Amino acid sequence: MCRNIKTLFNFDPPATEDEIQAASLQFVRKLSGFNKPSKANEEAFQLAVEEVAAAARKLLDSLVTQAEPRNREVEIERARIRSAKRFGAGEK
Protein backbone atom coordinates (compact mmCIF):
# COMPACT_ATOMS: atom_id res chain seq x y z
CA MET A 1 0.00 0.00 0.00
CA CYS A 2 2.73 2.54 0.90
CA ARG A 3 4.57 1.85 -2.33
CA ASN A 4 2.02 4.20 -3.86
CA ILE A 5 3.37 7.12 -1.84
CA LYS A 6 5.81 8.94 -4.07
CA THR A 7 8.53 11.43 -3.27
CA LEU A 8 7.03 14.90 -3.54
CA PHE A 9 10.00 17.14 -2.71
CA ASN A 10 12.16 19.02 -5.19
CA PHE A 11 10.12 18.70 -8.36
CA ASP A 12 9.47 21.34 -10.95
CA PRO A 13 6.59 22.09 -10.89
CA PRO A 14 6.14 21.53 -7.14
CA ALA A 15 3.82 18.88 -5.74
CA THR A 16 0.15 19.69 -6.13
CA GLU A 17 -2.44 19.64 -3.37
CA ASP A 18 -3.96 16.55 -5.04
CA GLU A 19 -0.63 14.70 -4.84
CA ILE A 20 -0.20 15.64 -1.19
CA GLN A 21 -3.79 14.59 -0.44
CA ALA A 22 -3.31 11.24 -2.19
CA ALA A 23 -0.10 10.52 -0.27
CA SER A 24 -1.79 11.51 3.00
CA LEU A 25 -4.73 9.23 2.28
CA GLN A 26 -2.41 6.28 1.58
CA PHE A 27 -0.47 6.98 4.79
CA VAL A 28 -3.62 7.07 6.93
CA ARG A 29 -4.94 3.92 5.22
CA LYS A 30 -1.69 2.14 6.06
CA LEU A 31 -1.70 3.30 9.69
CA SER A 32 -5.37 2.51 10.30
CA GLY A 33 -5.60 -0.67 8.26
CA PHE A 34 -8.77 0.67 6.64
CA ASN A 35 -9.16 1.15 2.92
CA LYS A 36 -12.52 2.74 3.66
CA PRO A 37 -13.45 3.39 7.30
CA SER A 38 -16.77 2.48 8.85
CA LYS A 39 -19.31 5.23 9.53
CA ALA A 40 -18.21 5.19 13.17
CA ASN A 41 -14.59 5.89 12.18
CA GLU A 42 -15.13 8.07 9.12
CA GLU A 43 -14.82 11.43 10.90
CA ALA A 44 -11.60 10.47 12.69
CA PHE A 45 -10.19 9.01 9.46
CA GLN A 46 -10.93 12.16 7.43
CA LEU A 47 -9.53 14.41 10.16
CA ALA A 48 -6.33 12.36 10.18
CA VAL A 49 -6.01 12.68 6.39
CA GLU A 50 -6.44 16.47 6.63
CA GLU A 51 -3.90 16.77 9.45
CA VAL A 52 -1.33 14.59 7.65
CA ALA A 53 -1.82 16.63 4.47
CA ALA A 54 -1.27 19.86 6.40
CA ALA A 55 1.87 18.48 8.02
CA ALA A 56 3.13 17.24 4.64
CA ARG A 57 2.53 20.66 3.03
CA LYS A 58 4.34 22.37 5.93
CA LEU A 59 7.27 19.97 5.57
CA LEU A 60 7.53 20.39 1.80
CA ASP A 61 7.36 24.17 2.11
CA SER A 62 10.13 24.26 4.71
CA LEU A 63 12.65 21.89 3.09
CA VAL A 64 15.62 23.38 1.24
CA THR A 65 18.11 21.90 -1.18
CA GLN A 66 20.93 22.97 -3.46
CA ALA A 67 20.08 20.19 -5.92
CA GLU A 68 18.43 20.95 -9.22
CA PRO A 69 14.69 20.22 -9.28
CA ARG A 70 13.82 16.79 -10.62
CA ASN A 71 11.89 16.26 -13.81
CA ARG A 72 8.70 14.23 -13.37
CA GLU A 73 8.92 12.54 -16.76
CA VAL A 74 12.53 11.45 -16.17
CA GLU A 75 11.62 10.06 -12.73
CA ILE A 76 8.61 8.19 -14.17
CA GLU A 77 10.84 6.60 -16.81
CA ARG A 78 13.43 5.60 -14.18
CA ALA A 79 10.69 4.00 -12.08
CA ARG A 80 9.37 2.13 -15.13
CA ILE A 81 12.87 0.77 -15.86
CA ARG A 82 13.35 -0.29 -12.20
CA SER A 83 9.98 -2.00 -12.25
CA ALA A 84 10.77 -3.84 -15.49
CA LYS A 85 14.07 -5.06 -14.02
CA ARG A 86 12.38 -6.15 -10.80
CA PHE A 87 9.27 -7.78 -12.23
CA GLY A 88 10.23 -8.40 -15.83
CA ALA A 89 8.73 -6.83 -18.89
CA GLY A 90 4.98 -7.30 -18.95
CA GLU A 91 3.55 -9.31 -21.83
CA LYS A 92 0.62 -7.87 -23.68
C-alpha positions as CSV (number, residue, x, y, z in Angstrom):
1,M,0.0,0.0,0.0
2,C,2.7,2.5,0.9
3,R,4.6,1.9,-2.3
4,N,2.0,4.2,-3.9
5,I,3.4,7.1,-1.8
6,K,5.8,8.9,-4.1
7,T,8.5,11.4,-3.3
8,L,7.0,14.9,-3.5
9,F,10.0,17.1,-2.7
10,N,12.2,19.0,-5.2
11,F,10.1,18.7,-8.4
12,D,9.5,21.3,-10.9
13,P,6.6,22.1,-10.9
14,P,6.1,21.5,-7.1
15,A,3.8,18.9,-5.7
16,T,0.1,19.7,-6.1
17,E,-2.4,19.6,-3.4
18,D,-4.0,16.6,-5.0
19,E,-0.6,14.7,-4.8
20,I,-0.2,15.6,-1.2
21,Q,-3.8,14.6,-0.4
22,A,-3.3,11.2,-2.2
23,A,-0.1,10.5,-0.3
24,S,-1.8,11.5,3.0
25,L,-4.7,9.2,2.3
26,Q,-2.4,6.3,1.6
27,F,-0.5,7.0,4.8
28,V,-3.6,7.1,6.9
29,R,-4.9,3.9,5.2
30,K,-1.7,2.1,6.1
31,L,-1.7,3.3,9.7
32,S,-5.4,2.5,10.3
33,G,-5.6,-0.7,8.3
34,F,-8.8,0.7,6.6
35,N,-9.2,1.1,2.9
36,K,-12.5,2.7,3.7
37,P,-13.4,3.4,7.3
38,S,-16.8,2.5,8.9
39,K,-19.3,5.2,9.5
40,A,-18.2,5.2,13.2
41,N,-14.6,5.9,12.2
42,E,-15.1,8.1,9.1
43,E,-14.8,11.4,10.9
44,A,-11.6,10.5,12.7
45,F,-10.2,9.0,9.5
46,Q,-10.9,12.2,7.4
47,L,-9.5,14.4,10.2
48,A,-6.3,12.4,10.2
49,V,-6.0,12.7,6.4
50,E,-6.4,16.5,6.6
51,E,-3.9,16.8,9.4
52,V,-1.3,14.6,7.7
53,A,-1.8,16.6,4.5
54,A,-1.3,19.9,6.4
55,A,1.9,18.5,8.0
56,A,3.1,17.2,4.6
57,R,2.5,20.7,3.0
58,K,4.3,22.4,5.9
59,L,7.3,20.0,5.6
60,L,7.5,20.4,1.8
61,D,7.4,24.2,2.1
62,S,10.1,24.3,4.7
63,L,12.6,21.9,3.1
64,V,15.6,23.4,1.2
65,T,18.1,21.9,-1.2
66,Q,20.9,23.0,-3.5
67,A,20.1,20.2,-5.9
68,E,18.4,21.0,-9.2
69,P,14.7,20.2,-9.3
70,R,13.8,16.8,-10.6
71,N,11.9,16.3,-13.8
72,R,8.7,14.2,-13.4
73,E,8.9,12.5,-16.8
74,V,12.5,11.4,-16.2
75,E,11.6,10.1,-12.7
76,I,8.6,8.2,-14.2
77,E,10.8,6.6,-16.8
78,R,13.4,5.6,-14.2
79,A,10.7,4.0,-12.1
80,R,9.4,2.1,-15.1
81,I,12.9,0.8,-15.9
82,R,13.3,-0.3,-12.2
83,S,10.0,-2.0,-12.3
84,A,10.8,-3.8,-15.5
85,K,14.1,-5.1,-14.0
86,R,12.4,-6.2,-10.8
87,F,9.3,-7.8,-12.2
88,G,10.2,-8.4,-15.8
89,A,8.7,-6.8,-18.9
90,G,5.0,-7.3,-19.0
91,E,3.6,-9.3,-21.8
92,K,0.6,-7.9,-23.7
